[in-house]
Amino acid sequence: MIFFAYIGFDAVSTAAQEAKNPQRDMPIGMLVSLSICTVLYIVVSLVLTGVVNYTQLNDPAPIAVAINALGPKLAWLRVVVKIGAIAGLSSVILVMLLGQPRIFTPCRKTDCCRRCSARYTRNSARPGSPRFSPARLPC
């Protein structure tokens, strides 16, 4: 689970074109965001093991197990956790979609994926034919 928590940080590095000073700003931004995420994961794991025994957390949804163990007084918190999970998954999808064109464009320019990339017109950077599909990338 922790491996997948850090998998989105490669998309952050693809946004270096917008940074004013990328050699200084990107390492600082990535290290600070990694530190914040690490601290948040440690805090959440400490709170969860404080609420229920760690043997009960071997579940696909350990936060839901901990909230269910708190009793009916905090039943409203279940809805908040579900909305938070949906928002988190949606933001991960959006960040991954942010990085895809920034990775595909250099691949096209260097002819890394010449056979499966779209034909670009000379006057613009738009595809001339819609042959490009991420499913065709392994070429």
C-alpha positions in Angstrom: 0.0 0.0 0.0 2.8 2.4 0.8 4.4 1.8 -2.6 1.2 3.0 -4.4 1.0 6.1 -2.1 4.2 7.4 -3.6 3.6 6.5 -7.2 2.1 9.8 -8.2 5.2 11.9 -7.5 6.6 11.1 -10.9 3.8 13.2 -12.4 5.0 16.1 -10.3 8.3 16.0 -12.1 6.7 16.3 -15.5 5.3 19.7 -14.5 8.8 21.2 -14.3 8.2 23.3 -17.4 6.0 25.6 -15.4 8.5 26.2 -12.6 10.4 29.5 -12.6 13.6 27.9 -11.3 13.1 24.1 -11.8 16.6 23.2 -10.6 15.9 24.6 -7.2 12.1 24.4 -6.9 11.5 20.8 -8.0 13.7 19.1 -5.5 12.4 21.2 -2.7 8.8 20.7 -3.7 9.2 16.9 -4.1 11.1 16.4 -0.8 8.7 18.6 1.1 5.6 16.8 -0.4 7.2 13.4 0.3 7.9 14.4 3.9 4.4 15.6 4.4 2.9 12.4 3.0 5.2 10.2 5.1 4.3 12.1 8.3 0.6 11.8 7.4 0.8 8.1 6.8 2.6 7.6 10.2 0.0 9.7 12.0 -2.9 7.8 10.4 -1.3 4.4 11.3 -0.7 5.5 14.9 -4.3 6.7 15.2 -5.6 3.5 13.7 -3.6 1.2 16.0 -4.8 3.4 18.9 -8.4 2.8 18.0 -8.3 -1.0 17.2 -5.8 -3.8 17.6 -3.4 -4.0 14.7 -4.4 -7.6 13.9 -7.9 -6.3 13.0 -6.4 -3.8 10.5 -5.5 -6.6 8.0 -8.4 -5.6 5.8 -8.8 -3.9 2.4 -10.4 -0.9 4.2 -8.6 -0.5 7.5 -9.9 3.0 8.1 -13.5 1.8 7.7 -12.8 -1.0 10.2 -11.5 1.6 12.7 -14.5 3.9 12.3 -16.9 1.0 12.6 -15.2 0.1 15.9 -15.8 3.6 17.3 -19.5 2.8 17.6 -22.8 4.4 16.4 -21.9 7.9 17.9 -19.5 8.5 15.0 -21.6 7.0 12.2 -21.7 10.3 10.4 -17.9 9.9 10.0 -18.4 7.0 7.6 -19.9 9.3 5.0 -17.0 11.7 5.4 -14.5 8.9 4.9 -16.3 7.6 1.8 -16.4 11.1 0.2 -12.7 11.5 1.1 -11.9 8.2 -0.6 -13.8 9.3 -3.8 -12.1 12.7 -3.8 -8.7 11.1 -3.3 -9.1 8.6 -6.1 -10.4 11.3 -8.4 -7.4 13.5 -7.7 -5.0 10.7 -8.4 -6.7 10.1 -11.8 -6.4 13.8 -12.7 -2.7 13.9 -11.7 -2.0 10.9 -13.8 -3.8 12.5 -16.7 -1.7 15.6 -16.3 1.5 13.7 -16.8 0.5 11.6 -19.7 0.7 14.2 -22.5 4.0 15.6 -21.1 5.5 12.1 -21.4 4.0 11.2 -24.7 5.1 14.4 -26.5 8.8 13.9 -26.0 8.4 10.3 -27.0 6.8 11.4 -30.3 9.4 14.1 -30.9 12.3 11.6 -30.5 10.6 9.0 -32.5 10.6 6.7 -29.5 7.2 5.4 -30.5 7.1 6.3 -34.2 4.9 3.4 -35.3 2.1 4.0 -32.8 2.1 7.8 -32.4 -0.1 10.1 -34.3 1.0 12.0 -37.4 1.4 15.6 -36.4 0.9 18.4 -38.9 3.8 20.7 -39.7 1.8 23.9 -39.0 0.6 23.0 -35.5 1.2 20.6 -32.7 -2.1 18.9 -33.2 -2.4 15.3 -34.4 -3.3 15.1 -38.1 -4.8 11.6 -37.8 -6.3 10.1 -34.7 -4.2 6.9 -34.7 -2.7 7.6 -31.3 -4.0 5.5 -28.5 -2.3 4.8 -25.1 -3.2 1.1 -25.6 -0.8 1.0 -28.6 2.2 2.4 -26.7 4.2 -0.8 -26.2 5.9 -0.7 -29.6 
